[in-house]
Amino acid sequence: MQALESSRRNFIKAGLAAIGALSAGGVTAQGKVNHKFDKIVDVIVVGSGFAGLAAALEAAEKGASVLLLEKMPVFGGNSAINGGAFAVAGSPLQEKEGIKDSPELMLQDMIKSGRGLSHVDLLKNIVYGTRPAFDFTVKYGVKYKPFVQHFGGHSVPRIMQTVESTGGGITRPLVEAARKQGVDLHTSAAMEDFIRDENGRVIGLVVREKFNFLQKDSGLVLNYGARKGIVIASGGFSQNVQFRKAIDPSLDEKLESTNHPGATGECLMAMLALGAMPIQLDQIQLGPWSSPDERGFGLVSQFNTIAGFPKGIMVDCRTGRRFVDELADRKARSDAILNQIDENGKPVYPICFVDSEGVKLAQTLKNGLKYGVIRKFDTLEELAKAYGIPTDNLIKQVNEFNEYVRNGKDEQFNRPLALAVEITKAPFYAARVWPKVHYCMGSVAINNRAQVLNVRDLKPIPGLYAAGEVTGGTHGASRLGGCAIADGLVTGRTAGAQVAAEPSQNLS
């Protein structure tokens, strides 16, 4: 046992030494300095989601020339396909509806969800930046629904959602705004490596233009220089099954991902090779609102977040009973759902359902019914029969829950009932539920200025910034719903402002 522990320590030391060696000299990962650039700008941003677009716009607003690179053929990444739900502490609609909220309350909710692993200094930047970031999006034409939603783990309703119910409602206006600000926007442009000067400062990137995601070595290799610095906002790695399995063997091929196919983490790996400090890479979040009956993020996710969980209930189909607070944080719900297995270890998919009153705001209902991933029933008896649920148990559970709603207190799981309604009005709408790999809480370490930190001394790597999901430590063990947009926009704006203020390097 001692020999095994000694071997483990030596392996860790060797790994850190190797990473440190890569970060020590003024060279690329291939061991070469390259000062000949095909294009030179002030700032290069990698990634076109919430964080990348916010960084590009902020830097451009401050007078920097900006080049934005997106490896996929369209802009937006995971941000464009997410649910468009933005947690804002102190939004105008909260004020109008008399909802008492504050950055301090949101901070406490996020700390609780993070289970003691959150880097609170980074969290503070997020929560205090949500209202300015919200105003930033409105300035550029983003439209939100005229009501506030209550997502799991939040003390109060604070979720603003785009009218489209997708993150594309934010990314599309920001792309257009970036164009108007003069940002040079490139799709099918994949970052391959960093270029550093003789002092170790990051001064450019090796990039594959006209890149085909399905062909790793495709495209034209060019060198781009950045006089002020580079912002990496490339998102997570949940579609890289080999990498995520190495970090957490339980996240194997049997679990799907909600992410787009390009979420494979190459930029993260390049930063680690450069010497960036890794933070909590094993903290990988599952989305508890997904369905096994569709691929990716799908239609059921939005149905559950806006209707099923806040206004309906979720039950074990074997017993007809609830088994978790439907508005608990994502980790608590995912863990509880994954425990729904039979004696052979196979999933027993829970059923989440709501009545015709609770479903009114679910925009994906029509298409969910069309494709059969959401089902409609005229009675609870029909619903129970369709899913093999004991009818008497289910009706008893519904009656109990309705009493909780009338009394304002959930006696089973102490769920917040501010948005709940009694489940009484037919027809009823239901969907099967099973988690999918959704978000990477861990990645590289940054400071409050969004500078990437070196593993050897925890000092900033000169010229290198990061924002959004490619940064780690902020959310700890579980990110609250609606906080990805908050994180991306706030850290992106911080990175853009900070890199634009850097002194220019002479790269000619």
C-alpha positions, 0 to 999 in steps of 0.5 A, spaced: 500 500 500 505 504 501 509 503 495 502 504 491 501 511 495 509 513 493 508 511 486 501 515 486 505 521 489 511 520 484 506 520 478 503 527 480 509 530 481 512 528 474 505 530 471 506 537 475 513 538 473 512 536 465 506 541 465 511 546 469 516 545 464 511 547 458 510 553 461 517 555 463 520 557 457 518 562 451 516 557 446 510 554 443 508 547 445 512 544 439 518 548 442 518 554 437 518 561 437 514 564 431 514 571 430 511 571 423 504 573 423 499 572 417 494 577 421 495 582 427 490 585 432 489 587 439 485 582 442 483 575 439 477 571 442 476 564 441 469 562 442 462 565 440 458 563 446 456 568 451 463 569 454 466 570 447 461 575 444 461 579 451 469 579 451 469 581 444 464 587 444 467 589 451 474 590 448 471 593 441 467 598 445 474 600 449 477 601 442 481 595 441 481 591 434 478 584 435 478 578 432 473 572 434 474 565 432 469 560 432 471 553 430 464 550 428 461 553 422 456 557 425 456 562 431 454 561 438 456 554 440 452 551 446 450 558 448 446 558 442 442 551 444 441 552 451 434 554 454 436 562 454 435 562 462 439 568 465 439 568 473 439 576 475 439 578 482 435 585 482 432 585 475 427 590 473 421 585 473 423 582 480 422 590 482 416 590 478 413 584 481 415 585 488 420 580 489 425 581 494 432 579 491 439 581 492 446 579 490 448 577 497 442 572 497 444 569 490 451 568 493 448 564 498 444 560 494 450 559 489 455 557 495 449 552 498 449 549 491 456 548 490 457 544 497 463 548 500 467 547 493 466 554 490 471 560 490 467 565 493 471 571 490 469 569 483 462 568 485 461 575 488 464 577 481 458 574 478 452 575 482 454 583 483 455 583 475 448 580 473 444 586 473 449 590 469 450 584 464 442 584 463 442 591 462 448 590 457 444 584 453 438 589 453 442 595 450 444 590 444 436 588 443 435 582 447 428 581 448 426 577 455 419 574 457 415 578 461 415 574 467 420 571 472 421 564 473 423 560 479 429 554 478 431 549 482 436 551 488 434 559 488 431 562 494 426 566 490 424 567 482 430 570 479 430 567 472 429 571 466 428 567 459 429 570 452 422 570 448 425 564 444 426 560 450 433 559 447 440 562 448 440 564 441 436 569 443 442 572 446 447 570 441 444 572 435 443 580 437 450 580 440 453 577 433 450 582 430 452 588 435 459 585 434 459 586 427 457 593 427 463 594 432 468 592 427 469 585 430 472 581 425 468 574 426 471 568 423 467 561 423 470 554 421 477 557 424 480 552 430 485 554 435 491 549 434 496 552 439 499 558 443 505 562 440 509 565 446 515 570 446 522 569 449 519 571 455 513 566 456 508 571 454 502 569 450 502 573 443 498 569 438 495 563 436 496 557 431 489 557 427 486 552 422 482 557 417 477 553 413 477 548 418 472 542 418 470 539 424 469 532 422 477 532 419 482 534 425 487 536 420 483 540 415 484 547 413 489 552 412 494 553 418 495 561 419 499 565 425 495 570 428 498 575 433 495 579 439 498 585 441 494 586 447 492 579 449 488 573 448 481 571 451 479 563 451 472 562 451 471 556 448 466 552 453 466 545 456 468 538 454 462 534 455 462 531 448 469 528 449 467 522 452 474 519 453 477 525 456 471 526 461 471 518 462 479 519 464 476 524 469 470 521 472 469 513 469 462 513 471 460 518 465 461 513 460 458 512 453 451 510 456 450 517 458 448 522 453 450 530 453 446 536 452 452 539 448 453 541 441 458 536 438 464 541 438 464 541 445 471 537 446 475 541 450 481 542 445 483 549 448 482 547 455 488 542 453 492 547 450 492 551 456 493 545 461 499 544 456 501 551 457 502 551 464 495 553 466 492 551 473 487 545 473 481 546 478 476 541 480 476 538 473 472 532 476 466 536 477 461 535 471 454 537 472 448 533 469 442 536 467 436 533 471 430 535 466 432 531 460 429 525 457 431 519 454 426 519 449 430 524 445 437 526 443 441 532 446 438 538 450 431 536 446 424 539 448 423 536 454 428 540 458 424 546 457 418 543 458 420 540 465 424 547 467 418 552 466 412 547 467 413 540 470 418 542 476 415 548 478 408 547 477 407 539 477 411 533 480 415 527 478 414 520 481 417 513 481 413 509 476 414 503 480 410 507 486 407 513 484 410 517 489 415 523 489 422 521 491 426 528 491 424 536 491 423 538 484 426 544 485 432 542 489 439 544 485 441 540 479 446 535 483 441 533 488 435 532 483 440 528 478 443 524 484 436 522 486 434 520 479 440 516 477 438 512 483 432 510 480 434 503 477 431 496 478 435 490 481 439 489 474 441 496 474 437 498 469 434 505 469 427 506 471 425 512 468 421 517 473 415 521 470 414 528 471 407 531 469 403 537 470 396 539 468 393 544 463 394 550 468 401 549 469 403 547 462 400 554 459 407 557 459 411 551 456 413 553 449 416 546 447 409 543 448 406 543 441 413 540 438 414 535 444 407 532 443 408 532 435 414 528 436 412 524 442 417 526 447 411 529 451 404 525 452 397 528 453 392 524 457 385 526 459 385 523 466 390 521 471 388 514 471 390 514 463 397 517 465 398 511 470 396 506 466 400 508 460 407 508 464 405 502 469 404 507 475 399 504 481 393 508 480 391 509 487 398 511 489 398 516 484 392 519 485 393 519 493 400 523 491 397 528 487 391 529 492 397 530 498 401 535 493 395 539 492 393 540 499 401 542 500 399 547 495 393 550 499 397 550 505 403 553 502 408 548 505 411 541 502 410 536 507 414 531 503 421 535 501 420 542 503 419 544 496 418 552 495 411 553 492 411 560 490 409 558 483 406 551 484 399 550 482 394 544 484 394 539 479 387 538 478 385 541 471 385 536 465 388 534 460 395 532 463 402 532 460 407 528 462 414 526 460 420 521 462 426 523 465 433 521 465 439 526 466 445 528 461 452 530 461 451 538 461 456 543 464 463 542 466 464 546 473 472 545 473 477 547 468 482 552 469 484 557 474 483 565 473 483 571 478 478 576 479 481 580 472 479 573 468 487 572 467 489 565 467 493 562 473 500 558 472 500 552 476 507 553 478 506 559 482 499 561 481 501 568 478 497 570 471 500 567 465 502 574 461 497 575 455 492 570 457 485 570 459 479 566 460 471 566 461 465 562 461 465 554 462 472 554 460 474 557 467 473 553 473 472 553 481 466 558 481 460 554 481 464 548 486 460 541 486 453 544 482 452 550 478 445 553 479 440 553 473 440 560 469 447 561 472 451 559 465 449 565 462 450 569 468 457 566 468 459 567 461 456 574 460 460 577 466 466 573 466 466 575 458 465 582 460 471 582 465 476 579 460 474 583 454 475 590 459 481 587 462 485 585 456 483 591 452 487 595 457 493 591 457 499 595 454 500 593 446 506 589 444 510 590 438 509 584 434 512 587 427 
